[in-house]
Amino acid sequence: MKLRKVSAVLMSMSMVGAMAVPTFADEAKTIEPCEITFWHAMNGKQEESLTALTDKFNEENEYGITVTLVNQGNYSDLSTKLTANAAADTLPDLSQGYNNWVTAYTDKIIPLDDFVTDEDFDYDDLIDSYKDECEVYGFVACVPFNKSTYVYFYNKTLFDEVGIDVPTTWDELTEAGKKLKEAKDIEILGVDDLSGFLEASLHQNDCEYVSEDGALFDNEAGLETVSYIMNLYNSGYARLVGEDSYFSNVISNQMIGGYIGSCTGVSYITADGWELGVAPVPGNKEKAANQAGTNIYMFSTDENKQNAAWEYMKYLTSVDSTIQWSEETGYLPVRKSAYETAHPSTLKTDFLRSSWKMIRPTTINLHTSSLHTSSLSQYLMAAMM
């Protein structure tokens, strides 16, 4: 999971005044036909869905705008290429990204403050936590796109066979893990993001994670949380992913009872001969799950292309598009009205039909952190070996 780091806010705010962007309140915009380049890191079903949405935009927009998608590989590849191209002043018109990626080149971001006043956009309809993230640099730096939260995927067929109820608390997860291990000799838990799991577990135990000054869980609640996690692994109720990279592969092969991962992982799970279940992450004193997913940033310095790029950004974040994107990929809709507009019976996937309300951002405490280190994941993995 990528987590955002807030920095250089005053510097960023000072740059906003120097950037000229169109004002939609002044007059109706005129857009000349042009090509917009959009860098992304979507693959598999996500890329198929993004391509379909983009093809529809290219065919139907009234301005003759053509959006060209450029797949830059994975997130790490995209981040590296954005940094290099920012230094060379060769950034694309649009790109996916995280706030902590763009900290070093916020001066390259085109502020969207005037764009979001477009009467066809309805900025206030965006999920509040997503808006907060877009405004972290003191101006509207982006719009939300592929957003997700972490959930507990489980093999419902296996649970029913063994007589296990879906765990909702730490104690229930531990007891269910013991029962499944004794009955089938497999684990009940895998975690795609160990450091994110630690963070969420700390919040579940009413304990903070980190600040700019360092760790905040050197206390009784922190010790209790780490002990809970270590007990799951030391008792054989949880396992590491190994060479499979993600637990979607492991559960697809029925080699684990369940795992905690991004809700978009549903598009990578193959439930052949068994039924997939999904539930909130088991909690303790509180319910908490990590929020993830990138935003879309505008970098074009050409005014006509800025207006054209904004049309595409509006389209991707429209109610219809965000619902379609969610149905096809498992990502969360970015608009409040999408949750009100899309009745569960209209959704195309069993996953979203059964869990639409469960994954609403308003019903789960979503926590983001100012610090994320790969060394923490490596430390936890080493401790569990």
LOFI-381735 format. One record per residue (C-alpha): residue number from 1; residue in three letters; x negated, y, z. Coordinates in steps of 0.02 Angstrom, whole numbers, plus 32768, in hexadecimal, padded with zeros to 4 digits. Layout:
<sites>
<site i="NUM" aa="ALA" x="X" y="Y" z="Z"/>
...
</sites>
This chain:
<sites>
<site i="1" aa="MET" x="8000" y="8000" z="8000"/>
<site i="2" aa="LYS" x="7FC2" y="80AB" z="7FD9"/>
<site i="3" aa="LEU" x="7FD5" y="812A" z="8063"/>
<site i="4" aa="ARG" x="7FC8" y="81E5" z="8051"/>
<site i="5" aa="LYS" x="7F47" y="8259" z="809F"/>
<site i="6" aa="VAL" x="7F72" y="8311" z="80B9"/>
<site i="7" aa="SER" x="7EE5" y="838B" z="80A2"/>
<site i="8" aa="ALA" x="7EB3" y="842E" z="8050"/>
<site i="9" aa="VAL" x="7F63" y="8475" z="8061"/>
<site i="10" aa="LEU" x="7F32" y="852C" z="8071"/>
<site i="11" aa="MET" x="7EBC" y="851E" z="7FDD"/>
<site i="12" aa="SER" x="7F45" y="84CE" z="7F75"/>
<site i="13" aa="MET" x="7FC4" y="8554" z="7FA5"/>
<site i="14" aa="SER" x="7F4D" y="85DC" z="7F72"/>
<site i="15" aa="MET" x="7F40" y="8590" z="7EC4"/>
<site i="16" aa="VAL" x="7FFB" y="858B" z="7EA5"/>
<site i="17" aa="GLY" x="800A" y="8644" z="7E7F"/>
<site i="18" aa="ALA" x="7F8A" y="8638" z="7DF4"/>
<site i="19" aa="MET" x="7FE8" y="85B0" z="7D96"/>
<site i="20" aa="ALA" x="8068" y="85E9" z="7D17"/>
<site i="21" aa="VAL" x="80FF" y="8579" z="7D00"/>
<site i="22" aa="PRO" x="81A4" y="8595" z="7CA7"/>
<site i="23" aa="THR" x="8234" y="85E1" z="7D08"/>
<site i="24" aa="PHE" x="82D6" y="8589" z="7CDD"/>
<site i="25" aa="ALA" x="8343" y="8612" z="7D24"/>
<site i="26" aa="ASP" x="8304" y="8690" z="7CA3"/>
<site i="27" aa="GLU" x="8347" y="8646" z="7C02"/>
<site i="28" aa="ALA" x="8372" y="85A5" z="7BAB"/>
<site i="29" aa="LYS" x="82D4" y="8547" z="7B81"/>
<site i="30" aa="THR" x="82A0" y="8521" z="7AD0"/>
<site i="31" aa="ILE" x="8235" y="8487" z="7AB7"/>
<site i="32" aa="GLU" x="81D8" y="8463" z="7A17"/>
<site i="33" aa="PRO" x="81BE" y="83AC" z="79E4"/>
<site i="34" aa="CYS" x="8120" y="8369" z="7A36"/>
<site i="35" aa="GLU" x="80CA" y="82CF" z="7A7D"/>
<site i="36" aa="ILE" x="80B7" y="82B7" z="7B39"/>
<site i="37" aa="THR" x="8039" y="823C" z="7B7F"/>
<site i="38" aa="PHE" x="8067" y="81E1" z="7C20"/>
<site i="39" aa="TRP" x="7FE3" y="817C" z="7C7C"/>
<site i="40" aa="HIS" x="8022" y="80F0" z="7CE9"/>
<site i="41" aa="ALA" x="7FF0" y="804E" z="7D3F"/>
<site i="42" aa="MET" x="8090" y="7FEA" z="7D2B"/>
<site i="43" aa="ASN" x="807D" y="7F36" z="7CF0"/>
<site i="44" aa="GLY" x="80EB" y="7E9F" z="7CD1"/>
<site i="45" aa="LYS" x="81A5" y="7EBE" z="7CE8"/>
<site i="46" aa="GLN" x="8184" y="7F6E" z="7D27"/>
<site i="47" aa="GLU" x="812E" y="7F9D" z="7C85"/>
<site i="48" aa="GLU" x="81B8" y="7F4C" z="7C1F"/>
<site i="49" aa="SER" x="823A" y="7FB3" z="7C7A"/>
<site i="50" aa="LEU" x="81D6" y="8055" z="7C6D"/>
<site i="51" aa="THR" x="81BE" y="8037" z="7BB3"/>
<site i="52" aa="ALA" x="8278" y="8019" z="7B98"/>
<site i="53" aa="LEU" x="82A6" y="80B9" z="7BF6"/>
<site i="54" aa="THR" x="8224" y="811C" z="7B95"/>
<site i="55" aa="ASP" x="825B" y="80D7" z="7AED"/>
<site i="56" aa="LYS" x="830D" y="810D" z="7B16"/>
<site i="57" aa="PHE" x="82D1" y="81BD" z="7B44"/>
<site i="58" aa="ASN" x="826D" y="81CA" z="7AA3"/>
<site i="59" aa="GLU" x="8303" y="8198" z="7A3C"/>
<site i="60" aa="GLU" x="8386" y="8202" z="7A93"/>
<site i="61" aa="ASN" x="8335" y="82A5" z="7ACB"/>
<site i="62" aa="GLU" x="836E" y="8339" z="7A63"/>
<site i="63" aa="TYR" x="82C6" y="838F" z="7A56"/>
<site i="64" aa="GLY" x="8260" y="8312" z="79F2"/>
<site i="65" aa="ILE" x="81F2" y="82EA" z="7A88"/>
<site i="66" aa="THR" x="818C" y="824A" z="7A7B"/>
<site i="67" aa="VAL" x="8145" y="8203" z="7B1C"/>
<site i="68" aa="THR" x="80B0" y="8190" z="7B04"/>
<site i="69" aa="LEU" x="808F" y="8117" z="7B93"/>
<site i="70" aa="VAL" x="7FD9" y="80EE" z="7BB8"/>
<site i="71" aa="ASN" x="7FBC" y="805C" z="7C2E"/>
<site i="72" aa="GLN" x="7F1C" y="807C" z="7C90"/>
<site i="73" aa="GLY" x="7F16" y="7FD1" z="7CE4"/>
<site i="74" aa="ASN" x="7F33" y="7FC6" z="7DA0"/>
<site i="75" aa="TYR" x="7F41" y="8052" z="7E20"/>
<site i="76" aa="SER" x="7E87" y="8052" z="7E43"/>
<site i="77" aa="ASP" x="7E62" y="8066" z="7D89"/>
<site i="78" aa="LEU" x="7EE0" y="80F2" z="7D78"/>
<site i="79" aa="SER" x="7E9E" y="8150" z="7E0F"/>
<site i="80" aa="THR" x="7DEB" y="8144" z="7DD0"/>
<site i="81" aa="LYS" x="7E18" y="8180" z="7D22"/>
<site i="82" aa="LEU" x="7E7E" y="8212" z="7D65"/>
<site i="83" aa="THR" x="7DEC" y="824C" z="7DD0"/>
<site i="84" aa="ALA" x="7D72" y="8240" z="7D3E"/>
<site i="85" aa="ASN" x="7DE6" y="829A" z="7CC6"/>
<site i="86" aa="ALA" x="7E0E" y="8321" z="7D45"/>
<site i="87" aa="ALA" x="7D54" y="8349" z="7D4C"/>
<site i="88" aa="ALA" x="7D4E" y="834F" z="7C8E"/>
<site i="89" aa="ASP" x="7DF0" y="83B4" z="7C7B"/>
<site i="90" aa="THR" x="7E3B" y="8328" z="7C12"/>
<site i="91" aa="LEU" x="7ECE" y="82F3" z="7C7D"/>
<site i="92" aa="PRO" x="7F6B" y="82AF" z="7C29"/>
<site i="93" aa="ASP" x="800D" y="8310" z="7C21"/>
<site i="94" aa="LEU" x="805A" y="82A0" z="7CA6"/>
<site i="95" aa="SER" x="801D" y="8217" z="7D19"/>
<site i="96" aa="GLN" x="8050" y="81A8" z="7DA6"/>
<site i="97" aa="GLY" x="7FEE" y="81C7" z="7E45"/>
<site i="98" aa="TYR" x="7FE6" y="81D0" z="7F01"/>
<site i="99" aa="ASN" x="7FCB" y="8270" z="7F64"/>
<site i="100" aa="ASN" x="7F25" y="8233" z="7FA9"/>
<site i="101" aa="TRP" x="7EE5" y="8217" z="7EF8"/>
<site i="102" aa="VAL" x="7EFE" y="82CB" z="7EC2"/>
<site i="103" aa="THR" x="7EBA" y="8323" z="7F5C"/>
<site i="104" aa="ALA" x="7E17" y="834F" z="7F03"/>
<site i="105" aa="TYR" x="7E6E" y="839D" z="7E6D"/>
<site i="106" aa="THR" x="7F10" y="83EA" z="7EAB"/>
<site i="107" aa="ASP" x="7EE2" y="8483" z="7E43"/>
<site i="108" aa="LYS" x="7F04" y="8419" z="7DA7"/>
<site i="109" aa="ILE" x="7FB7" y="83F0" z="7DDC"/>
<site i="110" aa="ILE" x="8041" y="8458" z="7D8D"/>
<site i="111" aa="PRO" x="80B5" y="8492" z="7E19"/>
<site i="112" aa="LEU" x="8168" y="845B" z="7DFC"/>
<site i="113" aa="ASP" x="81BC" y="84DA" z="7E6F"/>
<site i="114" aa="ASP" x="8211" y="8534" z="7DDD"/>
<site i="115" aa="PHE" x="8235" y="8494" z="7D7E"/>
<site i="116" aa="VAL" x="8296" y="8445" z="7E0E"/>
<site i="117" aa="THR" x="830F" y="84DA" z="7E0E"/>
<site i="118" aa="ASP" x="8350" y="8498" z="7D68"/>
<site i="119" aa="GLU" x="840C" y="8485" z="7D81"/>
<site i="120" aa="ASP" x="8405" y="83DC" z="7D2A"/>
<site i="121" aa="PHE" x="838C" y="8395" z="7DAA"/>
<site i="122" aa="ASP" x="83D5" y="83AA" z="7E5B"/>
<site i="123" aa="TYR" x="8337" y="83A8" z="7EC3"/>
<site i="124" aa="ASP" x="8398" y="8396" z="7F66"/>
<site i="125" aa="ASP" x="83DC" y="82EF" z="7F2B"/>
<site i="126" aa="LEU" x="832F" y="82A0" z="7F38"/>
<site i="127" aa="ILE" x="8311" y="8233" z="7FD2"/>
<site i="128" aa="ASP" x="82D4" y="82AA" z="805A"/>
<site i="129" aa="SER" x="8236" y="824A" z="8085"/>
<site i="130" aa="TYR" x="8206" y="8248" z="7FCE"/>
<site i="131" aa="LYS" x="821E" y="8304" z="7FC1"/>
<site i="132" aa="ASP" x="81B2" y="831D" z="805B"/>
<site i="133" aa="GLU" x="8128" y="82BB" z="8006"/>
<site i="134" aa="CYS" x="8138" y="8321" z="7F67"/>
<site i="135" aa="GLU" x="8123" y="83C2" z="7FCB"/>
<site i="136" aa="VAL" x="8090" y="838D" z="8035"/>
<site i="137" aa="TYR" x="8017" y="8406" z="7FE1"/>
<site i="138" aa="GLY" x="8085" y="849D" z="8000"/>
<site i="139" aa="PHE" x="80DA" y="849B" z="7F56"/>
<site i="140" aa="VAL" x="8140" y="841D" z="7EF3"/>
<site i="141" aa="ALA" x="80B1" y="83B9" z="7EA9"/>
<site i="142" aa="CYS" x="810F" y="8324" z="7E61"/>
<site i="143" aa="VAL" x="81B0" y="82C2" z="7E55"/>
<site i="144" aa="PRO" x="81C8" y="8215" z="7EA2"/>
<site i="145" aa="PHE" x="81C8" y="817F" z="7E30"/>
<site i="146" aa="ASN" x="81A5" y="80C9" z="7E5E"/>
<site i="147" aa="LYS" x="81D0" y="80C8" z="7F17"/>
<site i="148" aa="SER" x="81D9" y="802F" z="7F85"/>
<site i="149" aa="THR" x="81E6" y="7FF4" z="8037"/>
<site i="150" aa="TYR" x="81A8" y="7F54" z="8086"/>
<site i="151" aa="VAL" x="8222" y="7EC5" z="80A6"/>
<site i="152" aa="TYR" x="821C" y="7E10" z="80E0"/>
<site i="153" aa="PHE" x="8233" y="7D94" z="8051"/>
<site i="154" aa="TYR" x="825B" y="7CE2" z="8087"/>
<site i="155" aa="ASN" x="8288" y="7C37" z="8041"/>
<site i="156" aa="LYS" x="833E" y="7C2D" z="8074"/>
<site i="157" aa="THR" x="834E" y="7B79" z="803A"/>
<site i="158" aa="LEU" x="82BE" y="7B46" z="80AB"/>
<site i="159" aa="PHE" x="8300" y="7BAA" z="813F"/>
<site i="160" aa="ASP" x="83AB" y="7B59" z="812E"/>
<site i="161" aa="GLU" x="835D" y="7AAB" z="8124"/>
<site i="162" aa="VAL" x="82F6" y="7AC4" z="81C2"/>
<site i="163" aa="GLY" x="8380" y="7B22" z="821D"/>
<site i="164" aa="ILE" x="8328" y="7BCA" z="822C"/>
<site i="165" aa="ASP" x="8385" y="7C6D" z="8239"/>
<site i="166" aa="VAL" x="8333" y="7D03" z="81E6"/>
<site i="167" aa="PRO" x="82C6" y="7D52" z="826E"/>
<site i="168" aa="THR" x="82ED" y="7E06" z="829C"/>
<site i="169" aa="THR" x="8273" y="7E1E" z="832D"/>
<site i="170" aa="TRP" x="81BF" y="7DF3" z="8358"/>
<site i="171" aa="ASP" x="81F6" y="7D6B" z="83D0"/>
<site i="172" aa="GLU" x="826D" y="7D1F" z="8352"/>
<site i="173" aa="LEU" x="81E5" y="7D1F" z="82CC"/>
<site i="174" aa="THR" x="816D" y="7CC7" z="8342"/>
<site i="175" aa="GLU" x="81ED" y="7C44" z="8374"/>
<site i="176" aa="ALA" x="8222" y="7C27" z="82BF"/>
<site i="177" aa="GLY" x="816C" y="7C19" z="828D"/>
<site i="178" aa="LYS" x="8151" y="7B91" z="830E"/>
<site i="179" aa="LYS" x="81EB" y="7B32" z="82D3"/>
<site i="180" aa="LEU" x="81BB" y="7B3B" z="821B"/>
<site i="181" aa="LYS" x="8107" y="7B08" z="823D"/>
<site i="182" aa="GLU" x="813F" y="7A6F" z="829F"/>
<site i="183" aa="ALA" x="81C1" y="7A3D" z="821D"/>
<site i="184" aa="LYS" x="8166" y="7A60" z="8178"/>
<site i="185" aa="ASP" x="80B3" y="7A8C" z="81A8"/>
<site i="186" aa="ILE" x="80BB" y="7B31" z="814A"/>
<site i="187" aa="GLU" x="80B5" y="7BE5" z="8186"/>
<site i="188" aa="ILE" x="8149" y="7C59" z="8199"/>
<site i="189" aa="LEU" x="80E9" y="7CF9" z="8176"/>
<site i="190" aa="GLY" x="8073" y="7D45" z="80F8"/>
<site i="191" aa="VAL" x="804D" y="7DFF" z="80E8"/>
<site i="192" aa="ASP" x="801B" y="7E54" z="8046"/>
<site i="193" aa="ASP" x="7FD4" y="7EEC" z="80A1"/>
<site i="194" aa="LEU" x="7F80" y="7EC5" z="8147"/>
<site i="195" aa="SER" x="7F56" y="7F77" z="8179"/>
<site i="196" aa="GLY" x="8006" y="7FAE" z="814A"/>
<site i="197" aa="PHE" x="804B" y="7F1E" z="81B1"/>
<site i="198" aa="LEU" x="7FE7" y="7F59" z="8247"/>
<site i="199" aa="GLU" x="8025" y="800A" z="8230"/>
<site i="200" aa="ALA" x="80DC" y="7FD7" z="8222"/>
<site i="201" aa="SER" x="80CB" y="7F5F" z="82B6"/>
<site i="202" aa="LEU" x="8082" y="7FEA" z="8322"/>
<site i="203" aa="HIS" x="8116" y="805A" z="82F7"/>
<site i="204" aa="GLN" x="818A" y="7FCA" z="831F"/>
<site i="205" aa="ASN" x="813C" y="7FC5" z="83CC"/>
<site i="206" aa="ASP" x="8150" y="8080" z="83E5"/>
<site i="207" aa="CYS" x="8096" y="809E" z="83C9"/>
<site i="208" aa="GLU" x="803D" y="8114" z="8352"/>
<site i="209" aa="TYR" x="7FBC" y="80DB" z="82D1"/>
<site i="210" aa="VAL" x="7F37" y="815B" z="82A7"/>
<site i="211" aa="SER" x="7F17" y="8215" z="8299"/>
<site i="212" aa="GLU" x="7E8A" y="827C" z="8251"/>
<site i="213" aa="ASP" x="7E33" y="8262" z="82F9"/>
<site i="214" aa="GLY" x="7E37" y="81A5" z="82EE"/>
<site i="215" aa="ALA" x="7E9C" y="8110" z="832B"/>
<site i="216" aa="LEU" x="7F2F" y="8130" z="83A0"/>
<site i="217" aa="PHE" x="7F53" y="807D" z="83D5"/>
<site i="218" aa="ASP" x="7ECA" y="8065" z="8457"/>
<site i="219" aa="ASN" x="7F4E" y="804B" z="84DD"/>
<site i="220" aa="GLU" x="7FC2" y="7FC8" z="8527"/>
<site i="221" aa="ALA" x="803F" y="7FD2" z="8498"/>
<site i="222" aa="GLY" x="7FB3" y="7FC1" z="841A"/>
<site i="223" aa="LEU" x="7F6B" y="7F2A" z="8473"/>
<site i="224" aa="GLU" x="8016" y="7ED9" z="8479"/>
<site i="225" aa="THR" x="802D" y="7EF6" z="83BE"/>
<site i="226" aa="VAL" x="7F84" y="7EB0" z="838B"/>
<site i="227" aa="SER" x="7F9D" y="7E1B" z="83FF"/>
<site i="228" aa="TYR" x="8045" y="7DF7" z="83AB"/>
<site i="229" aa="ILE" x="7FF4" y="7DF9" z="82FF"/>
<site i="230" aa="MET" x="7F5E" y="7D91" z="8331"/>
<site i="231" aa="ASN" x="7FCD" y="7D10" z="8385"/>
<site i="232" aa="LEU" x="802D" y="7CF6" z="82E2"/>
<site i="233" aa="TYR" x="7F8C" y="7CCE" z="8285"/>
<site i="234" aa="ASN" x="7F33" y="7C6E" z="8310"/>
<site i="235" aa="SER" x="7FCC" y="7C01" z="832C"/>
<site i="236" aa="GLY" x="7FD9" y="7BD5" z="8274"/>
<site i="237" aa="TYR" x="807D" y="7C32" z="825A"/>
<site i="238" aa="ALA" x="802F" y="7CAE" z="81E0"/>
<site i="239" aa="ARG" x="7FAB" y="7C9C" z="8158"/>
<site i="240" aa="LEU" x="7F3E" y="7D04" z="80E5"/>
<site i="241" aa="VAL" x="7F64" y="7D0C" z="802B"/>
<site i="242" aa="GLY" x="7EBF" y="7CC4" z="7FEC"/>
<site i="243" aa="GLU" x="7EA4" y="7CBC" z="7F30"/>
<site i="244" aa="ASP" x="7F5B" y="7CDE" z="7F06"/>
<site i="245" aa="SER" x="7F43" y="7D9A" z="7F22"/>
<site i="246" aa="TYR" x="7FFB" y="7DB5" z="7F4C"/>
<site i="247" aa="PHE" x="8074" y="7D4A" z="7FAE"/>
<site i="248" aa="SER" x="80F4" y="7D51" z="7F22"/>
<site i="249" aa="ASN" x="808D" y="7CC7" z="7ED2"/>
<site i="250" aa="VAL" x="8085" y="7C62" z="7F74"/>
<site i="251" aa="ILE" x="813F" y="7C69" z="7F99"/>
<site i="252" aa="SER" x="8168" y="7C43" z="7EE2"/>
<site i="253" aa="ASN" x="810A" y="7B9F" z="7EF9"/>
<site i="254" aa="GLN" x="8165" y="7B80" z="7F9E"/>
<site i="255" aa="MET" x="80C0" y="7B7F" z="7FFD"/>
<site i="256" aa="ILE" x="80FD" y="7BF8" z="8083"/>
<site i="257" aa="GLY" x="81A1" y="7C19" z="80DB"/>
<site i="258" aa="GLY" x="81A2" y="7CD5" z="80C5"/>
<site i="259" aa="TYR" x="813A" y="7D71" z="80B4"/>
<site i="260" aa="ILE" x="813C" y="7E2D" z="80CB"/>
<site i="261" aa="GLY" x="811E" y="7E91" z="802E"/>
<site i="262" aa="SER" x="815E" y="7F1D" z="7FC0"/>
<site i="263" aa="CYS" x="8213" y="7F0C" z="7F8C"/>
<site i="264" aa="THR" x="81D9" y="7F16" z="7ED7"/>
<site i="265" aa="GLY" x="8185" y="7E6D" z="7EF1"/>
<site i="266" aa="VAL" x="822D" y="7E1F" z="7EC8"/>
<site i="267" aa="SER" x="8204" y="7E33" z="7E0F"/>
<site i="268" aa="TYR" x="816C" y="7DC1" z="7E26"/>
<site i="269" aa="ILE" x="81C2" y="7D37" z="7E89"/>
<site i="270" aa="THR" x="81FF" y="7C9C" z="7E2E"/>
<site i="271" aa="ALA" x="8284" y="7C41" z="7E93"/>
<site i="272" aa="ASP" x="828D" y="7B9F" z="7E30"/>
<site i="273" aa="GLY" x="82F8" y="7B20" z="7E8C"/>
<site i="274" aa="TRP" x="8307" y="7B85" z="7F2C"/>
<site i="275" aa="GLU" x="8362" y="7C22" z="7F66"/>
<site i="276" aa="LEU" x="8305" y="7CC3" z="7F8E"/>
<site i="277" aa="GLY" x="833B" y="7D28" z="8025"/>
<site i="278" aa="VAL" x="830B" y="7DD9" z="8057"/>
<site i="279" aa="ALA" x="8319" y="7E2F" z="80FF"/>
<site i="280" aa="PRO" x="82D3" y="7EC4" z="815F"/>
<site i="281" aa="VAL" x="8226" y="7EAF" z="81A9"/>
<site i="282" aa="PRO" x="8239" y="7E64" z="8259"/>
<site i="283" aa="GLY" x="8226" y="7EEC" z="82DC"/>
<site i="284" aa="ASN" x="820E" y="7F02" z="8396"/>
<site i="285" aa="LYS" x="823D" y="7FA0" z="83F5"/>
<site i="286" aa="GLU" x="825C" y="7FF7" z="834F"/>
<site i="287" aa="LYS" x="827D" y="7FC7" z="829A"/>
<site i="288" aa="ALA" x="81F5" y="8007" z="8225"/>
<site i="289" aa="ALA" x="81B4" y="7FE0" z="8178"/>
<site i="290" aa="ASN" x="8132" y="8035" z="810D"/>
<site i="291" aa="GLN" x="8160" y="80A3" z="807A"/>
<site i="292" aa="ALA" x="80FB" y="809A" z="7FDA"/>
<site i="293" aa="GLY" x="80FE" y="80CA" z="7F23"/>
<site i="294" aa="THR" x="80B9" y="8150" z="7EB1"/>
<site i="295" aa="ASN" x="80F8" y="81F8" z="7E72"/>
<site i="296" aa="ILE" x="80EC" y="824B" z="7DC7"/>
<site i="297" aa="TYR" x="8079" y="82E2" z="7DB3"/>
<site i="298" aa="MET" x="8074" y="8360" z="7D25"/>
<site i="299" aa="PHE" x="7FCA" y="839B" z="7CE7"/>
<site i="300" aa="SER" x="7FEF" y="83E3" z="7C3B"/>
<site i="301" aa="THR" x="7FB6" y="8498" z="7C25"/>
<site i="302" aa="ASP" x="8021" y="84B4" z="7B89"/>
<site i="303" aa="GLU" x="80C7" y="8507" z="7BB2"/>
<site i="304" aa="ASN" x="8128" y="84AD" z="7B2B"/>
<site i="305" aa="LYS" x="80E3" y="8405" z="7B65"/>
<site i="306" aa="GLN" x="810B" y="8433" z="7C19"/>
<site i="307" aa="ASN" x="81C1" y="844E" z="7BEA"/>
<site i="308" aa="ALA" x="81C1" y="83AC" z="7B86"/>
<site i="309" aa="ALA" x="816E" y="834B" z="7C14"/>
<site i="310" aa="TRP" x="81F0" y="838F" z="7C8D"/>
<site i="311" aa="GLU" x="827C" y="834A" z="7C1F"/>
<site i="312" aa="TYR" x="822E" y="829E" z="7C2F"/>
<site i="313" aa="MET" x="8214" y="82B1" z="7CEB"/>
<site i="314" aa="LYS" x="82CB" y="82E2" z="7CFD"/>
<site i="315" aa="TYR" x="82FE" y="824C" z="7C96"/>
<site i="316" aa="LEU" x="8298" y="81CE" z="7CFB"/>
<site i="317" aa="THR" x="82DD" y="8211" z="7D9F"/>
<site i="318" aa="SER" x="8392" y="821F" z="7D66"/>
<site i="319" aa="VAL" x="8416" y="81B9" z="7DBF"/>
<site i="320" aa="ASP" x="842E" y="8140" z="7D2D"/>
<site i="321" aa="SER" x="8374" y="8128" z="7D0F"/>
<site i="322" aa="THR" x="8345" y="810F" z="7DC6"/>
<site i="323" aa="ILE" x="83D1" y="808F" z="7DDA"/>
<site i="324" aa="GLN" x="8399" y="8031" z="7D3E"/>
<site i="325" aa="TRP" x="82E3" y="8039" z="7D76"/>
<site i="326" aa="SER" x="8314" y="7FF5" z="7E21"/>
<site i="327" aa="GLU" x="837E" y="7F68" z="7DDB"/>
<site i="328" aa="GLU" x="82F5" y="7F2F" z="7D65"/>
<site i="329" aa="THR" x="825C" y="7F42" z="7DD5"/>
<site i="330" aa="GLY" x="8291" y="7F3B" z="7E8B"/>
<site i="331" aa="TYR" x="8253" y="7FEC" z="7EAC"/>
<site i="332" aa="LEU" x="82C5" y="805F" z="7F0F"/>
<site i="333" aa="PRO" x="8331" y="80E6" z="7EC0"/>
<site i="334" aa="VAL" x="82EC" y="8193" z="7EE2"/>
<site i="335" aa="ARG" x="8395" y="81EC" z="7EEB"/>
<site i="336" aa="LYS" x="8414" y="81EA" z="7F78"/>
<site i="337" aa="SER" x="84A3" y="81E9" z="7EFB"/>
<site i="338" aa="ALA" x="845E" y="814A" z="7EAD"/>
<site i="339" aa="TYR" x="8489" y="80ED" z="7F4D"/>
<site i="340" aa="GLU" x="8538" y="8136" z="7F49"/>
<site i="341" aa="THR" x="8553" y="8120" z="7E8D"/>
<site i="342" aa="ALA" x="8515" y="806E" z="7E76"/>
<site i="343" aa="HIS" x="858A" y="7FF3" z="7EC8"/>
<site i="344" aa="PRO" x="8534" y="7F4E" z="7EF1"/>
<site i="345" aa="SER" x="85A7" y="7EF2" z="7E78"/>
<site i="346" aa="THR" x="855F" y="7F55" z="7DE6"/>
<site i="347" aa="LEU" x="84AC" y="7F23" z="7E07"/>
<site i="348" aa="LYS" x="8458" y="7EA7" z="7D92"/>
<site i="349" aa="THR" x="83E9" y="7E46" z="7E0A"/>
<site i="350" aa="ASP" x="8419" y="7DD4" z="7E99"/>
<site i="351" aa="PHE" x="8394" y="7E27" z="7F04"/>
<site i="352" aa="LEU" x="83E0" y="7ED5" z="7EF8"/>
<site i="353" aa="ARG" x="8492" y="7E95" z="7F01"/>
<site i="354" aa="SER" x="846C" y="7E42" z="7FA8"/>
<site i="355" aa="SER" x="83FA" y="7EC4" z="7FF4"/>
<site i="356" aa="TRP" x="8428" y="7F6F" z="7FAD"/>
<site i="357" aa="LYS" x="8464" y="7FB6" z="8052"/>
<site i="358" aa="MET" x="83DA" y="7F63" z="80B5"/>
<site i="359" aa="ILE" x="834F" y="7FBC" z="8058"/>
<site i="360" aa="ARG" x="839C" y="806A" z="805D"/>
<site i="361" aa="PRO" x="8317" y="80E2" z="809B"/>
<site i="362" aa="THR" x="8397" y="812F" z="8112"/>
<site i="363" aa="THR" x="83AC" y="808A" z="8170"/>
<site i="364" aa="ILE" x="82F5" y="8061" z="818A"/>
<site i="365" aa="ASN" x="8272" y="80C8" z="81E4"/>
<site i="366" aa="LEU" x="81EE" y="80E5" z="8160"/>
<site i="367" aa="HIS" x="8143" y="8117" z="819F"/>
<site i="368" aa="THR" x="80B2" y="815A" z="813D"/>
<site i="369" aa="SER" x="8004" y="8176" z="8180"/>
<site i="370" aa="SER" x="7F7E" y="81F8" z="8162"/>
<site i="371" aa="LEU" x="7EF6" y="8174" z="815D"/>
<site i="372" aa="HIS" x="7EDF" y="80CE" z="8107"/>
<site i="373" aa="THR" x="7E3C" y="806F" z="8103"/>
<site i="374" aa="SER" x="7E10" y="7FCF" z="80A8"/>
<site i="375" aa="SER" x="7D97" y="7FAA" z="8135"/>
<site i="376" aa="LEU" x="7E29" y="7F94" z="81AC"/>
<site i="377" aa="SER" x="7E74" y="7F0E" z="813B"/>
<site i="378" aa="GLN" x="7DCB" y="7EB9" z="812F"/>
<site i="379" aa="TYR" x="7DB8" y="7EBD" z="81ED"/>
<site i="380" aa="LEU" x="7E63" y="7E6F" z="8208"/>
<site i="381" aa="MET" x="7E42" y="7DE9" z="8186"/>
<site i="382" aa="ALA" x="7D9B" y="7DBD" z="81D5"/>
<site i="383" aa="ALA" x="7DEC" y="7DB1" z="8280"/>
<site i="384" aa="MET" x="7E6E" y="7D37" z="823E"/>
<site i="385" aa="MET" x="7DF5" y="7CC2" z="81E5"/>
</sites>
